[in-house]
Amino acid sequence: SDSRLGGVAAATLERNVEVALGRRRGGGECWESPTSAALTQELVAGGPRQVSSICSIVRMKLKEIDRTAMQAWSPAQNHPIYLATGTSAQQLDATFSTSASLEIFELDLSDPSLDMKSCATFSSSHRYHKLIWGPHKMDSKGDVSGVLIAGGENGNIILYDPSKIIAGDKEVVIAQNDKHTGPVRALDVNIFQTNLVASGANESEIYIWDLNNFATPMTPGAKTQPPEDISCIAWNRQVQHILASANPSGRATVWDLRKNEPIIKVSDHSNRMHCSGLAWHPDVATQMVLASEDDRLPVIQMWDLRFASSPLRVLENHARGILAIAWSMADPELLLSCGKDAKILCSNPNTGEVLYELPTNTQWCFDIQWCPRNPAVLSAASFDGRISVYSIMGGSIDGLRQKQVDKLSSSFGNLDPFGTGQPLPPLQIPQQTAQHRIVLPLKKPPKWVRRPVGASFSFGGKLVTFVNVRTQPQQGAEQQLQQHHVCISQVVTEEEFLSRSDQLQQVVQSQGFVSYCQKKIDASQTEFEKNVWSFLKVNFEDDSRGKYLELLGYRKEDLGKKIASALNKVDGPDVALKDSDQVAQSDGEESPAAEEQLLGERIKEEKQESEFLPSAGGTFNISISGDIDGLITQALLTGNFESAVDLCLHDNRMADAIILAIAGGQELLARTQKKYFAKSQSKITRLITAVVMKNWKEIVESCDLKNWREALAAVLTYAKPDEFSALCDLLGTRLESEGDSLLQTQACLCYICAGNVEKLVACWTKAQDGSNPLSLQDLIEKVVILRKAVQLTQAMDTNTVGVLLAEKMSQYASLLAAQGSIAAALAFLPDSTN
């Protein structure tokens, strides 16, 4: 995104970086490429360098070896990748050397230089017409193994151990045999039975060699007549007992080793086909291609043995004769060919279209091969004594020409080759008008980077998948059919979540809240969970406050028994019930039965108390002395109740003060109560204060949080309906803000009593893991039940939704939608979109 890099240049850089990284997007084993770490390090370290210097990293030409040699890649199982070279027969290098060698090079794409690292060299007495590397006896660890099979000049086939060559051993020859007549120009390994090797030489000689028993070869059948040289040989890629051979006259023969005879012969009617290459289709067993070396007919013919009267397709992309072909095993739509027009082309044999052209020099290439392990890499051996390794994925070719110039200059130095006595000036090469020469990659992505399968999630828990399936061809079909299947399926990952959600919706529709809460109570795993559902259940029952008290541990019957035990009275429960019923009905009309009971009790008490009153007929002294009693008497005689109360309080005669204050009126009684409570220091003074003064906010705000149950019980007993919810909220807020973790969770019970849904959501969210769908389901169940309870008991508008509740409901609806329950998700979404 650097502003110094233009838009087009940046796009080119991005494409070339991707090409160099060579990533496989289709899954499976990644094929090797310049490592991303090395490339990224170059890009980061360079800073604002020009695009040209960066693009030079991403080269189309990866490596080169200055050898006039035959080549063979190590098998696909081998790692690292090696390239074996053997000195080519019937060719000389610039030094006219007659020595021969077998070398092994390592392909290290993390090394930015063009030179390949030589691992080992073995001096050989043979020159080679053909070199292949088979995977015979290769171990699973990936150590260097297999076998190098070389075809020599004098009818000899030599087997080399590549691991011994790399180790530097002198005894590297496994076995050799010179049974052939003339040079061995054709070799191929059976991919199904890697111990079987086919070879071809002069006089129509074809032998099948068993590497486990190399001394005695087999023949596929009688020699073809008239005797000719065997220029190409290839095993079928689908049927292990089918072998094909071709000769320069243009005829190809297909052999069936089970029958030990040729089954079909293919030839062009023009008689101008000089076969230089033969290759089987990687996927279709009956198709093969033949390449012509004749400049009059520079074509590649594609044959189908089921219709062998004429070629199925003819590729006419070369201007002169074709010297070698190679069909990619990784992608059947990639066929390499090199010819005497100095071109290396990659074509689609099914359509004849040229997908890629490698820019080469004017020298012809006589051998071209795909790398078995890295399908994007190929190598070409040319007559100018160079083996080049290219990438089929495109890249830059800057710097290659300069390297050739530098190499030429370093060979001559500043010497004067023409005897003029003057040193040569530095060589100036003309500047190219274009800054960069970029070779684009293939016109279509090769098979190994195409996605064989793919998946994408969509709204509503839908999963869209595709898979490219190759079906076996039916009789008469040209090739395998590619079927593209797209499937849309519903993905459900939270079955318990959906089941509980359905149950909740059914309960809401049927209004069966009490039985639902009871089921939850029975299924509760913890005492706290059981209490929450018990509190929720009470909202749908009669006398909810009394039921709340019972849940808090205050049962009227149990309390009456305790009081009776303390007073040693038999009718204790009646006394206790009388007092509590008076309180419960203080805000309403008393029932006739209760009035009759209370009247009877009062008459009984009055009779008992009258026995202890002084006799009405006796005399008593009214003292007006100067002591406290005299002063109180004088205050009473003058009607000064307030002073009399003050004197009683001063003398700590609390009972006399309260009795006199009652006679003095409500205002004096209230002041006297305050003074009494101020002087009294018993344990329950503040509770009595709250009961008498009806100041329950003081209890809720000041009580020890360990006694939160007692405070909530007092609120449930005495608070008026208009202040009940606020007091429960206040107690819950204290538990949340001041209490420990255990008390914080108990605040939920206070919010349930208050009917405050928003605070219940906030409190529950703090205590539970909100990321778990089942935990969210727990919360939504409680919220829905509480909202219904509030709607029934408090006649409030439950459609108003707070911010946190709206967030949780939306999250819940999203989870339902993701599981495919779209209708349920819409039902739970808040009405307001604010």
Secondary structure, DSSP 8 states (H G I E B T S, - for coil): --TTS-HHHHHHHHHHHHHHHT--SS-SS----S-HHHHHHHHHHH-S--HHHHHTTSBSEEEEE---EEEEE--TT-SS-EEEEEEBTT---TT----EEEEEEE--TTS-SSB-EEEEEEEES--EEEEEEE-TT--TT--S-SEEEEEETTS-EEEE-HHHHHHT-S--EEEEE--SSS---EEEE-SSSTTEEEEE-STT-EEEEETTEEEEEE-SSS--SS-----EEEE-SS-TTEEEEE-TTSEEEEEETTTTEEEEEEE-TTS---EEEEEE-SS-TTEEEEEE--TTS--EEEEEGGGTTS-SEEE---SS-EEEEEE-SS-TT-EEEEETTS-EEEE-TTT--EEEEE---SS-EEEEEE-SS-TTEEEEEETTTEEEEEETT-EE-TTHHHHHHHHHHHHHTT--TT--SS----------SSS--EE---SS--GGGS-SEEEEEETTTEEEEEEEEEE---TT-SS-EEEEEEEEEE----HHHHHHHHHHHHHHHHT-HHHHHHHHHHH-SSHHHHHHHHHHHHTTSSSHHHHHHHHTT--HHHHHHHHHHHHT-TTHHHHHHHHHHHHHTTTS---HHHHHHHHHHHHHHHHHHHTTS--TTS-------SSHHHHHHHHHHTT-HHHHHHHHHHTT-HHHHHHHHHHH-HHHHHHHHHHHHHH---TTHHHHHHHHHT-HHHHHHHS-GGGHHHHHHHHHHH--HHHHHHHHHHHHHHHHHHS-HHHHHHHHHHHHHHT-HHHHHHHHHHHS-TTSHHHHHHHHHHHHHHHHHHHHHT---TT---HHHHHHHHHHHHHHHHTT-HHHHHHHS-S---
